[in-house]
Amino acid sequence: MIRVLLVDDQPLLRSGFRALLDMEDDIVVVAEAGDGEEGLALTKEHRPDIALIDIRMPVIDGIEATRRIAADPDLAGVHVVILTNYGFDEYVFDALRAGAAGFLVKDIVPEDLLHAVRVAARGDALLAPSITRKLINRYVTQPLHTGIEKGMEELTNREREAVALVAQGLSNDQIADRMVISPMTAKTHINRAMAKLHARDRAQLVVLAYESGLVVPRSR
């Protein structure tokens, strides 16, 4: 059972999402919150698998809530998925760096919401193609983040290859096919890379791959 926490200051959106999610046999909404501070408290109380958090809220916004969840070792199993009205802006980028596992636009169709919750619960990065493209474009004009290159040097060649494929948006099965290895071996390479780079999840691997220069945007 995938346990979900809803954090948004719009009661109508919360009720709509809850009705949809609770209809599924493998998903249950454990709690709701109307602001980031309450959401953080309920995250600590319930320790959900997924926290769907609005990026802009009163008291504590979604970015700060995400940062605090990511920094708490007791909440390591919580995957934060950011809800946004805007598709992509500077706040989304900041939330990704704060530890968000992915993003959803609030007008998402029901089928995509259910798929997204299940993908995030597996620990996979949830980055819509439109958001990924804009994220990559951000790196075209921005200098590389210094210091990350040394972390990449600790990876084996196969681990670096796996990280680069994660940054391209490939799943474990697709990475396995590309590298001609088993899905379990692909997952092992990715998990070891995450540990060495101190990445919370695959979404952060995407950021690190571009910041280190391991993956270079094609438009450069």
WOFENZI-V209512 format. One record per residue. SS is DSSP state (A for helix, B for strand, O for the rest). OMEGA is omega as a letter, one per 30 degrees, with the letter a starting at -180 (* if undefined). Layout:
# WOFENZI-V209512
{{SS & OMEGA} {SS & OMEGA}}
This chain:
# WOFENZI-V209512
{{O & l} {B & a} {B & a} {B & l} {B & l} {B & a} {B & a} {O & a} {O & l} {O & a} {A & a} {A & l} {A & l} {A & a} {A & l} {A & l} {A & a} {A & l} {A & a} {A & a} {A & a} {A & l} {O & a} {O & a} {O & a} {O & a} {B & l} {B & l} {B & a} {B & a} {B & l} {B & l} {B & a} {O & l} {O & a} {A & a} {A & l} {A & l} {A & l} {A & l} {A & l} {A & l} {A & l} {A & a} {A & a} {A & a} {O & a} {O & l} {O & a} {B & l} {B & l} {B & a} {B & l} {B & a} {O & a} {O & a} {O & l} {O & l} {O & l} {O & a} {O & a} {A & a} {A & a} {A & l} {A & l} {A & a} {A & a} {A & l} {A & a} {A & a} {A & a} {O & a} {A & l} {A & a} {A & a} {O & a} {O & a} {O & l} {B & a} {B & l} {B & a} {B & l} {B & a} {B & l} {O & a} {O & l} {O & l} {O & l} {O & a} {A & l} {A & l} {A & l} {A & l} {A & l} {A & l} {A & l} {A & l} {A & l} {O & l} {O & l} {O & l} {B & a} {B & l} {B & l} {B & a} {O & l} {O & l} {O & l} {O & a} {A & a} {A & a} {A & l} {A & a} {A & l} {A & a} {A & l} {A & a} {A & l} {A & a} {A & l} {A & l} {O & a} {O & l} {O & l} {O & a} {B & a} {O & l} {O & a} {A & a} {A & l} {A & l} {A & l} {A & a} {A & l} {A & l} {A & l} {A & l} {A & a} {A & l} {A & a} {O & a} {O & l} {O & l} {O & l} {O & a} {O & l} {O & a} {A & a} {A & a} {A & l} {A & l} {A & a} {A & l} {O & a} {O & l} {O & l} {A & a} {A & l} {A & l} {A & l} {A & l} {A & l} {A & l} {A & l} {A & l} {A & a} {A & l} {O & l} {O & a} {O & l} {O & l} {A & a} {A & l} {A & l} {A & l} {A & l} {A & a} {A & a} {A & a} {O & l} {O & l} {O & l} {A & l} {A & l} {A & l} {A & l} {A & l} {A & l} {A & a} {A & a} {A & l} {A & l} {A & l} {A & a} {A & a} {A & a} {A & a} {O & l} {O & a} {O & a} {O & a} {A & l} {A & l} {A & l} {A & l} {A & l} {A & a} {A & a} {A & l} {A & a} {A & a} {O & a} {O & l} {O & l} {O & a} {O & l} {O & a} {O & a} {O & l} {O & *}}
